[in-house]
């Protein structure tokens, strides 16, 4: 059994070369907001939900990215109201927020983790 019931990963990738990235959507602040909100709802901790940050998830073209495991559900968001909806609907009630789902047909560009930056 996993230590946490669910992991919520926010991509915090910042590209300084002008290409679209999740930080364009204020990802760091939205992650902090989600973390505080999950704690306030007493959902955080062992056996509950962990809000994490990640590096590039390779889906920047669809907007700021969140993936929830073990559900393997990918969301994008525009602001705090969308984060609230994901928390309330998905994390609290187990319902998928279809309007915020990323397009599963859109290919993620190959990420070369060996490339020098």
The 8 nearest C-alpha neighbors of each residue, nearest first, counted from 0:
[[1, 2, 3, 4, 46, 45, 5, 69],
 [0, 2, 3, 4, 46, 5, 45, 69],
 [1, 3, 45, 46, 0, 4, 47, 44],
 [4, 2, 46, 47, 1, 45, 5, 48],
 [3, 5, 47, 46, 48, 1, 2, 6],
 [6, 4, 48, 3, 68, 69, 49, 7],
 [5, 7, 49, 68, 67, 48, 50, 8],
 [6, 8, 67, 50, 51, 66, 49, 5],
 [7, 9, 51, 66, 52, 65, 53, 50],
 [10, 8, 65, 52, 53, 64, 11, 30],
 [9, 11, 53, 54, 64, 12, 55, 52],
 [12, 10, 26, 54, 22, 21, 53, 27],
 [13, 11, 55, 54, 10, 21, 22, 20],
 [12, 14, 22, 20, 15, 11, 21, 23],
 [15, 13, 16, 20, 18, 17, 12, 19],
 [14, 16, 17, 13, 18, 20, 19, 12],
 [15, 17, 14, 18, 19, 13, 20, 116],
 [18, 16, 15, 19, 14, 20, 13, 23],
 [19, 17, 16, 14, 20, 15, 59, 13],
 [20, 18, 59, 17, 60, 23, 21, 14],
 [21, 19, 59, 22, 23, 13, 14, 12],
 [20, 22, 63, 23, 24, 12, 59, 26],
 [21, 23, 26, 25, 24, 13, 20, 11],
 [22, 24, 21, 25, 20, 19, 26, 63],
 [25, 23, 22, 26, 21, 63, 77, 62],
 [26, 24, 22, 23, 28, 27, 29, 21],
 [27, 25, 22, 29, 24, 28, 11, 21],
 [26, 28, 30, 29, 25, 11, 31, 22],
 [27, 29, 31, 30, 26, 25, 32, 33],
 [28, 30, 32, 26, 31, 27, 33, 25],
 [31, 29, 33, 27, 32, 28, 26, 34],
 [30, 32, 34, 28, 29, 33, 35, 27],
 [31, 33, 29, 35, 30, 34, 36, 28],
 [34, 32, 36, 30, 31, 35, 37, 29],
 [33, 35, 31, 37, 32, 36, 50, 30],
 [36, 34, 38, 32, 33, 37, 39, 31],
 [35, 37, 39, 33, 38, 34, 32, 40],
 [38, 36, 40, 34, 42, 39, 35, 43],
 [39, 37, 41, 43, 35, 40, 36, 42],
 [40, 38, 36, 41, 37, 35, 42, 43],
 [39, 41, 37, 38, 42, 36, 43, 35],
 [42, 40, 38, 39, 43, 37, 44, 47],
 [41, 43, 37, 40, 47, 48, 38, 44],
 [44, 42, 48, 38, 47, 41, 37, 49],
 [45, 43, 47, 48, 46, 49, 42, 3],
 [44, 46, 47, 3, 2, 43, 48, 4],
 [45, 47, 3, 4, 2, 44, 48, 1],
 [48, 46, 4, 43, 3, 44, 45, 42],
 [47, 49, 43, 5, 42, 4, 3, 6],
 [48, 50, 6, 43, 7, 51, 5, 3],
 [51, 49, 7, 34, 6, 8, 48, 52],
 [52, 50, 8, 7, 49, 9, 53, 6],
 [53, 51, 9, 8, 10, 11, 54, 50],
 [54, 52, 10, 9, 11, 8, 55, 51],
 [53, 55, 12, 10, 11, 56, 52, 9],
 [54, 56, 12, 57, 10, 53, 11, 58],
 [55, 57, 58, 10, 54, 64, 53, 59],
 [56, 58, 55, 107, 59, 108, 110, 109],
 [59, 57, 107, 60, 56, 61, 64, 62],
 [60, 58, 20, 62, 61, 21, 57, 63],
 [59, 61, 58, 62, 19, 20, 107, 57],
 [62, 60, 59, 58, 101, 63, 75, 64],
 [61, 63, 59, 60, 75, 64, 21, 24],
 [62, 64, 21, 75, 24, 59, 76, 26],
 [65, 63, 75, 10, 74, 9, 62, 21],
 [66, 64, 9, 74, 8, 73, 75, 10],
 [65, 67, 73, 8, 72, 7, 74, 71],
 [68, 66, 7, 72, 71, 6, 70, 8],
 [69, 67, 70, 71, 6, 5, 66, 7],
 [68, 70, 71, 5, 67, 6, 4, 72],
 [71, 69, 68, 72, 67, 5, 66, 73],
 [72, 70, 68, 69, 67, 66, 73, 74],
 [71, 73, 67, 70, 66, 74, 68, 100],
 [74, 72, 66, 101, 65, 100, 71, 67],
 [75, 73, 100, 65, 101, 99, 64, 66],
 [74, 76, 64, 63, 99, 62, 101, 65],
 [77, 75, 81, 78, 63, 99, 74, 82],
 [76, 78, 81, 24, 75, 79, 63, 80],
 [79, 77, 81, 80, 76, 82, 29, 24],
 [78, 80, 82, 81, 83, 29, 77, 32],
 [81, 79, 83, 82, 78, 84, 77, 76],
 [80, 82, 84, 83, 79, 76, 78, 85],
 [81, 83, 79, 85, 84, 80, 86, 78],
 [84, 82, 80, 86, 81, 85, 87, 79],
 [83, 85, 81, 87, 82, 86, 88, 80],
 [86, 84, 82, 89, 88, 83, 87, 81],
 [87, 85, 90, 83, 84, 89, 88, 82],
 [86, 88, 91, 84, 85, 83, 90, 89],
 [87, 89, 92, 94, 85, 84, 86, 91],
 [90, 88, 93, 94, 85, 95, 92, 86],
 [89, 91, 86, 93, 92, 87, 88, 85],
 [90, 92, 87, 89, 88, 93, 86, 94],
 [93, 91, 88, 94, 89, 90, 87, 86],
 [92, 94, 89, 90, 91, 88, 95, 87],
 [95, 93, 89, 88, 92, 96, 90, 91],
 [94, 96, 89, 97, 93, 88, 85, 72],
 [97, 95, 98, 99, 94, 85, 88, 89],
 [96, 98, 100, 99, 95, 74, 101, 94],
 [97, 99, 96, 100, 101, 95, 74, 75],
 [100, 98, 74, 97, 75, 96, 76, 101],
 [101, 99, 74, 97, 98, 73, 75, 102],
 [100, 102, 74, 73, 103, 75, 99, 61],
 [101, 103, 104, 105, 100, 61, 73, 106],
 [104, 102, 105, 101, 106, 100, 73, 107],
 [105, 103, 102, 106, 101, 107, 61, 100],
 [106, 104, 103, 102, 107, 101, 61, 58],
 [105, 107, 104, 108, 103, 58, 102, 109],
 [106, 108, 58, 57, 109, 105, 60, 59],
 [107, 109, 110, 106, 57, 58, 60, 59],
 [110, 108, 107, 111, 57, 106, 112, 58],
 [109, 111, 112, 108, 57, 107, 55, 114],
 [110, 112, 113, 114, 109, 115, 108, 57],
 [111, 113, 114, 110, 115, 109, 116, 55],
 [114, 112, 111, 115, 110, 116, 109, 55],
 [115, 113, 111, 112, 116, 110, 109, 55],
 [116, 114, 113, 112, 111, 110, 14, 16],
 [115, 114, 113, 112, 14, 16, 111, 15]]
